[in-house]
């Protein structure tokens, strides 16, 4: 009904292979309405550091910093109970 409420990211990882220009990630998400939900994505990293993966029930779009020390992405995960939406920031 258009209402929003907080959920949580309970764990996850992001791997970027700069030589192969590929990323993969997984998150463990939770919300009282959905319980525990997994999100996994993988795909290409463009020359400018942007990466995107999407299908019918999930979207991930992000970028790597110019020095390669940080990355961030936005995500959406569709469930039967609604959409889980959030952001991540990763540093090494």
ABEGO torsion letter per residue (X at the ends): XGBBBBBBBAEEBBBBBAAAGBBBBBBBBBBAAAEBBBBBBBEBBBAAGBBBBBBAABBBBBBBBAAGABBBBBBBBBBAAEBBBBBBBBBX
